[in-house]
Amino acid sequence: RDVYKRQAQVRSLGSLLSNDRLQRMLEFEALAANKRDVYPVASFLADVRGGLWKELNSGAPIDAFRRRLQRVYLETMNTKINPPAPAPGGQGGGGGFGQQAPVGTADFRPILKAEMRALDASLAAAIGRTSDTMTRAHLQDARDQIKMMLSTEK
């Protein structure tokens, strides 16, 4: 059962943070005549982070389900910042009718990295506010993951 819940979290976050969605948001932001009508990618990502990590402000313990969701978020962000190398003999640029090359992350990678730096700062501040041992360990581990994803960037 736990596997199904994790898969649901992966699918939901994958859809919410899909490369196509982020790219469309960037394009709309660049082309919009009235910038007040735009939901900037930076604001969107900050809102997602704020919702997924809401316990950081309150110092409340983070339960196992939320910790798993937060780990899935970090894994998703890592995949976007450090995308896997294309498989040999894979898509060669999306040449056929109806095929498109997958959207890369180069256009929005800088804002993703900025999000991870902002999250790291919030995590650092939150570690001192929590008295829950499991939450503290989770927050420290999240900081380690962020440090690793930013240092191994391709």
Secondary structure, DSSP 8 states (H G I E B T S, - for coil): -HHHHHHHHHHHHHHHT-HHHHHHHHHHHHH-SSGGG---HHHHHHHHHHHHTTHHHHT----HHHHHHHHHHHHHHHHHHS-----TT--SS--STT------STTTHHHHHHHHHHHHHHHHHHHTT---HHHHHHHHHHHHHHHHHHHS--
